[in-house]
């Protein structure tokens, strides 16, 4: 009898004018001042989803804006906006143009290609791996020129953010194209990938350069696995000992966070360091 009364109540509620109208009048959720473009890369031979958010007052502004490039854009476009909003409210930072680069779908879905595009070398049992050089070519030679030419973008004030495998790509970019970005923000990078291949990239760079003109933030979580923490500490010590000229480096270990729980903390801290504290 009690179950029958509950079912009757549900039926009555569903037939109320307001409830029925709510169910029928659904609309897609949109993010104001934002757009989604699809871009084909001739260099990479791949299609990418590009999510762009324009700062407040962009349409009438007579100035150029900093640009924040975020990889794993299918996942991290919305969080980036949230944390930038917090920093604007607290520190009154200048709002950048946000350009988030999607990689075939959300992390973990069949179409996602981060293992292809973020990895500097090919390794066995990882299909399509080793695509970071081509992905970086796409960003440098196709995406950035398109953004610089079509938007009010300041080419002297670009920032790159990546986490985990995206952090590995950001680290690779640091030693391959250090002048492409003003700031490179590296969250818990997968530095052990390919038997630490990115360390060889750094070694090759150091053999030819004494100058590393870029601002770098790098993080790892205190509760992450030794395989994640130790290479991070190793790279931090290596960079400190190189004494690169014109190199600004901030390395932090965030206590009491794992690889996953540290991600939102890292993004907020990294963006604050890039935009509010320098």
Order of alpha helices (4+ residues) and beta strands (2+ residues): alpha-alpha-beta-beta-beta-alpha-beta-alpha-alpha-alpha-beta-alpha-beta-alpha-beta-alpha-beta-alpha
